Amino acid sequence: MSDLPGRLVLLGHPVAHSLSPVFQNAALAAAGIPLVYEALDVAPGDLKSMMGLLADARAAGNVTLPHKESVYAWCVRRTAIAERVGAVNTFWSEADGLVGDNTDVGGFTYAVERLLGRRPEGLRVGMLGAGGAAAAVCAAVEQWPDSQVHVHARTRERAEQLAARFAGVAHVVESEMHTVRGMDLLVNATPLGLDGALMPIAPGSIPDATAVLDLTYRRGRTPFVKACRARGLRADDGLPMLVEQGALAFERWFGAAPDREVMWRAIRAP
Ligand code: NAP
């Protein structure tokens, strides 16, 4: 760890709600790394100048909404998986500029393994939403043997574009019901269900055999996940994906694994 980044940042807009500084700073302290992980609220119009400052500072970091595609374009190189998703959530500095990766894909696969208790294989996945997180889900499903994802989104054109990009594994379906009927796993890749006002789909309509992974998260589980669990479904929220994408990013920055237990303890602390 001799070549530490000059700064370690999270770029987003907004970022005040993010839990990433909580568990990344706990992991940095536990590893004795003298850096502070800073959440930077960067409006889209300020991103260009910020990327220049970060390159000069030999920075590394994470990227969240709405900057993942823009930072992708700013990187001089990207890993194959970032190229596949078309978005960067993790970056670091090399001699010729910023290099981008996407650890959301690995984070998602980890969350599915944790929920199902086995490696994902031969899975029929239904997905609500067709945005950036949905692209990471499709890239993950593409890596799993013999698996398919059935996508429904309120903007059908977006679902069709996503399915065309991942033509080997992704198909558009007409209604929400087609994302649960006969499916092993339902993924909520919309922001719905986070505040409890609107659910992405009625929990009562999800078959008993369908596990639910809600990509949204909050401390103490989302109302959607609570409602799914209350009716006996296997269900989890986006925290395992969040922590794992952060742990994988830490490995990219420092070449060593963080203490994942320390990260979880920081998240669970009141
Ligand atoms: P995004 O690119 O903005 O895409 C959001 C998707 O949800 C789009 O398909 C959008 O449809 C749809 N949507 C938004 N509001 C809706 C509504 N009221 N009704 C129905 N559909 C709606 O966002 P994203 O980056 O994919 O993120 C989606 C969620 O995943 C967010 O809650 C985010 O926090 C979460 N996430 C979690 C992790 C993690 O590590 N756990 C990682 C990434 C993202 P339109 O195209 O019609 O707007």
Boltz pocket constraint, residues with backbone or C-beta under 6 A from the ligand:
constraints:
  - pocket:
      binder: B
      contacts: [[A, 65], [A, 104], [A, 107], [A, 128], [A, 129], [A, 130], [A, 131], [A, 132], [A, 133], [A, 134], [A, 153], [A, 154], [A, 155], [A, 158], [A, 188], [A, 189], [A, 190], [A, 191], [A, 192], [A, 214], [A, 215], [A, 216], [A, 217], [A, 237], [A, 238], [A, 239], [A, 241], [A, 242], [A, 243], [A, 245]]
      max_distance: 6.0
